[in-house]
Amino acid sequence: MELSKETIRKMIESVKMTRDEELTCGHCYDELDRFIEMKLNDKHPEEALPLVQEHLDRCPACREEYEVLLEALKSMTE
């Protein structure tokens, strides 16, 4: 299988963005309730839980889960 230059560039960028401390999807999911609760209470979860925010910025699957849960909880409190 031959990789395109764009695919290789994206892979290199992903590697360059790795950090010593990162969350797995499982760890991110474990923190979503706290993250969302803070968000709904007008706190700043991105400051309090920066690793969760970074994971959500990089992982489309976790970001989608976050957005669905956030919208569901918002609709319950309205």
N, C-alpha and C positions, 0 to 999 in steps of 0.2 A: 504494500500500500504506500503510495506516494503522498506526502503531505504538501499542501499548498504553502506558499510563503506567508499568507495571511494566518493560517493555522499555526505555523511555527512561531510567528510573531506573537500571537495571542498566548501560546504556551510559555514563551519566554517572559512575557509581561506578568503572567500568573505566578511564575516562579519568583520573579523579582519582587512581587508584592507579598510574598510569604513573610511571616514574622516568627519570632521565637515563641510567642504566646498566641495561640489561635484556638478557637472553639470548634469542636466537631458539630455536625448537624444535631446530634443527640444532646450535647451540652447546650447548644443554642435553644433547642426546643424546651429543655428543662427550665430555661430562664425566661421564656416568652411570657409567662403569666406575670412575672414581676415587671418586665419591660412594658407590657401593655398596661398594667395597672398604673404605673408611673405616668405613662403617656396620657391615659384617661384623666388623671388627676393633675394635669398641667405641670408635671415635674419634667425633668430633663433626663430621660433614660439613656440617651446617647452619651451623656457625661458620666452618669453613675455606672453604666454598664457598657463601656466602650467596645469591649470585645464582642458583645452581642450585636451592637450596631455595625461593626466592621464585618461580621459574618453575614448579617442581613444585606449589606451592600454588595457582597461578593457572591452570595448563594441565591439564585433565583427560586429554588424550591422552598427554602426557609422564608424568603421574603414573601412569597405567595401565601404560605401558611400564616405568617404574621398578619398580612393584610386582611385575610379572610377572618381570622380571629378578632382582630381589631374592629372590623366592620360589624361582626356579629355582636360583640359586646357593646359597641356604640348604640346599635339598634335596640338593645335590651334596656339601656339606660335612658332612652329618649321618651 
